[in-house]
Amino acid sequence: MAVNKDKTDRWKEDIRQSVDMYNDWFMRMAPEAYQTTRVQTTRDVEETLKATKNLTYIGVDLLRAKPSVLPSLRMSTCPPLAVDRLIGLAGVSENLVKVMEKGNKMPSRMPRRELDNDLAKIGEIIQNMADPDIFVWLERDDDPSKQELYRAATIVADRLCGAVANPIIRNAQEKRQLAAISEWLTALGYQRLLVGEGTKYEEMRPGTFSFRLNMPVEQEGTGKAINMPVDAVVMPTTAKAGELPLLIEAKSAGDFANVNKRRKEEATKVNQLRRTYGQDVRFILFLCGYFDSGYLGYEAAEGIDWVWEHRIEDLSEFGL
């Protein structure tokens, strides 16, 4: 039974209310989420400055021991360097830079001589391109003052946060959405199961739920199983033995263009689930923000239903 995907007469008003709800949250909470991240990022940059002796030393041994400093160093140059720009300028291994950025480590199979050679090139690029308007002490013979260090750290932190502003907001919004689902379910007597307790979907008791639970799915073309993380997994109180839980994907968006670029992601996910668990698998979206008729029509055509956050009680129509 469809809950919202076939109610096209309600789409326009739901879109309006969803946009209003997102904008209200953004104006009240997004600056706080951004500021919290900015404060922590400033501390991280200060640690980078300390490790590099106030950007006067960016040696091979430092980069090998503390690969986490690389994002701060990229934002310390004039102009700031994107990952691909640094790789091209330094003429170093793409894998090296991306492993340092994403994994905070060194590539396990890269020969030591080649590794050290590339790290030296990265250090040289950063040192030569350090922004003199931020690190004013580099052209002097004396040490920076505490105020100069703090000012430099905040500028680099702003650059880092600016580069990841959308993920910061998206993560804060997802956390809030999951909290809303938890509050609604808990009020009905549902019990939350923590993933760290070894929770598996097939072992969930009726009346329980969990967040970010892995669902094994068959990878197309290979037949191999991979883990698919699902935002919220709920086993209805009326569930019978062997019944699959309701799978909920929390989605938020601050503009219409982005969701239509990514609307195929949900279809890919549900098709993997259906291929593994059959056509009766129940997968829905929990929406807040800018989701227009084009997006909704695409998801509906894929057989995907949804619940709007501003009308969260619609979850009850999915047997919860």
Steps between C-alpha positions, in 0.01 A plus 500: 500500500634842402515771764632810322639400161153485340361816669612738224233751601687551829850527359502876439388589853733241655794641305419850627473385861818295475699793360368725779594242764853463365554875472376552855743237629785643292456853633485378862748213508738504202716787630545312829595177323747688279647691794548184707694342214694823444616508863627141484660561160682804638645282774610245238673773297674626813632147554623496140683829553660360814607181321651696209676748729267776383523391138879524488554125479303262276734207480459144377503352850225739614270420207563129543424514873206744480324469163195669658672838463467497121152661470611790722819538300308512170289784638814686615621587151428791268274408334363207703561169324235242415613138527532452123688831462754395761549164327558672166730772631715267704496221242433238766294184533125563496450202729749637754322833539152351512598235755654772717188714468234234551676234703748706702773250414765403246437259209597155621660381173683811385880449492675699775731690266213604274288592803767723654572661164133593453464624858801726448336645188176567689688674781692715251182612321329594827807684630550696177131595472428582867276806509714798619193703590392234751836379630653845533789375713650293218662811354633610838777375724291483818233260625128567451292646781212304651257734325667443163489123549133505598410730211678272252332192646152652473555606138615152399213346699253722314646382171469136607142541624405693188619209288279256694211727601233289332608172668510677837140616457388167351646302792334728754167468320527120479571481873189710565286287268604176670430660838147582379443139390637373831274729701193397300573127530594517867171673580327192354701267723768394250845414637818616330772242435857628473706388202799452729310224680528275196151572373400309185181568308392134502531485879298813576200443723160655424481849645869586455698732274859586420692770312767461231465125493673303225280292269689239292408535130607325184735707287375519143706302251720327758261309723711605797343639817580850619370695798254779429454747789136597561421810706211353701384137525172437682338168588126567546335383822268282290781335301483124458795259502717542192349838406737768374523832688397834352806675352509880518746730323519852649539763229534877530590765243556874494432548128302338220790456256706270718224246571423454132867432431501227765151355467629179339682407822179388672391301195837321490474419869145365487578290191790336683272430795228351276752284318615362835180483704226493237244749373321519835787678675373823655726800444377856552644851516474748788508841334567853615591791275508570130348199324299609195246320284771379262679323783180360650376376163829321433493324838133409464570348157764282668238382748651695791264660752584767758405679819538876540660606825239769551242217500702233681184329623465352149751239621208328671355423156799273439392274784701664779 
